[in-house]
């Protein structure tokens, strides 16, 4: 199965092949400018071609990128709960949201919105927080968001 997918990716057909290529599975590091209107956009793969529990856990199964360059918006996790009292466990929130996001669809049927056709979006992973020092964690979060915003990308926090 993996050989078949790799072969299709090499030929530019995507994992699903044919008319519905699974953009992002074959080219997760796509660096085309999100500002040009004809640039291909990252699309969550259809469950018709890729089973929902398959692959690396990312928001809506979007590609994971290390850099916000070329993105209009990016999902960013902040796994931190040392500032809470009586309700620990919030640090697992970003991971759980990503796990459940596989059930989300690419279109909003009530609004008719198709955000992935007009925006380049990816998952930047989690901010590497310091689980033992709240002040240091706040600094790390601020620095991570400054880099994202400086690249012209809108952070979508988990």
TORLO-220192 format. One line per 10 residues: number of its first residue (from 1); their letters; for each residue x negated, y, z of C-alpha. Coordinates in steps of 0.1 Angstrom, whole numbers, plus 5000, padded with zeros to 4 digits. Layout:
REM TORLO-220192
NUM	a	X Y Z  ...
***
This chain:
REM TORLO-220192
1	xxxxxxxxxx	5000 5000 5000  4972 5024 5009  4954 5017 4976  4986 5025 4957  4990 5058 4976  4954 5067 4970  4957 5059 4934  4987 5081 4930  4970 5109 4949  4940 5106 4926
11	xxxxxxxxxx	4963 5110 4896  4981 5140 4911  5014 5122 4916  5015 5125 4954  5023 5096 4977  5059 5092 4964  5050 5096 4928  5072 5109 4900  5094 5139 4906  5090 5141 4943
21	xxxxxxxxxx	5053 5143 4952  5046 5143 4989  5027 5176 4989  5003 5178 5018  4997 5141 5021  4973 5140 4992  4959 5175 4996  4961 5185 5033  4933 5210 5030  4949 5230 5002
31	xxxxxxxxxx	4934 5264 5003  4954 5281 4975  4964 5317 4983  4999 5318 4999  5003 5353 4984  5006 5342 4948  5042 5332 4938  5032 5302 4916  5009 5286 4942  5021 5252 4954
41	xxxxxxxxxx	5035 5253 4990  5030 5228 5018  5062 5207 5020  5071 5182 5047  5073 5148 5029  5108 5134 5023  5118 5104 5044  5129 5088 5011  5092 5083 5003  5074 5084 5036
51	xxxxxxxxxx	5089 5067 5067  5094 5092 5096  5071 5075 5121  5042 5073 5096  5012 5096 5097  4995 5120 5121  5019 5137 5145  5022 5173 5133  5051 5197 5133  5076 5184 5107
61	xxxxxxxxxx	5048 5162 5093  5032 5193 5077  4995 5192 5070  4972 5199 5098  4946 5226 5092  4917 5239 5112  4919 5274 5099  4948 5298 5094  4933 5310 5061  4958 5310 5032
71	xxxxxxxxxx	4988 5305 5055  5018 5327 5059  5028 5310 5092  5014 5282 5113  5026 5261 5142  5003 5263 5173  5007 5244 5205  4999 5258 5239  4998 5228 5262  4996 5245 5295
81	xxxxxxxxxx	5015 5242 5328  4990 5253 5355  5009 5285 5359  5041 5267 5368  5054 5255 5402  5079 5227 5408  5081 5218 5371  5048 5203 5359  5046 5186 5326  5050 5215 5302
91	xxxxxxxxxx	5016 5207 5289  5031 5178 5271  5057 5200 5254  5039 5207 5221  5033 5170 5216  5069 5161 5223  5083 5188 5201  5060 5176 5172  5072 5140 5178  5109 5150 5176
101	xxxxxxxxxx	5103 5174 5147  5101 5144 5122  5139 5144 5122  5141 5180 5110  5150 5187 5074  5133 5211 5051  5164 5231 5044  5189 5247 5067  5223 5236 5053  5244 5262 5072
111	xxxxxxxxxx	5223 5291 5060  5210 5277 5027  5175 5287 5037  5146 5269 5021  5116 5283 5040  5090 5259 5026  5097 5271 4991  5086 5307 5000  5061 5303 5028  5028 5284 5031
121	xxxxxxxxxx	5030 5267 5065  5008 5242 5083  5001 5229 5118  4970 5244 5134  4971 5219 5164  4968 5230 5200  4948 5258 5216  4920 5242 5236  4931 5255 5270  4912 5250 5303
131	xxxxxxxxxx	4936 5229 5325  4918 5240 5357  4915 5277 5353  4946 5299 5344  4925 5330 5338  4902 5312 5313  4932 5296 5296  4948 5330 5290  4915 5342 5275  4913 5311 5252
141	xxxxxxxxxx	4949 5316 5241  4944 5353 5234  4913 5346 5214  4930 5318 5193  4959 5341 5185  4937 5370 5176  4920 5348 5150  4953 5336 5136  4968 5371 5134  4936 5385 5119
151	xxxxxxxx	4939 5360 5090  4974 5375 5083  4992 5344 5096  5022 5345 5119  5018 5320 5148  5048 5299 5156  5042 5287 5192  5051 5253 5206
***
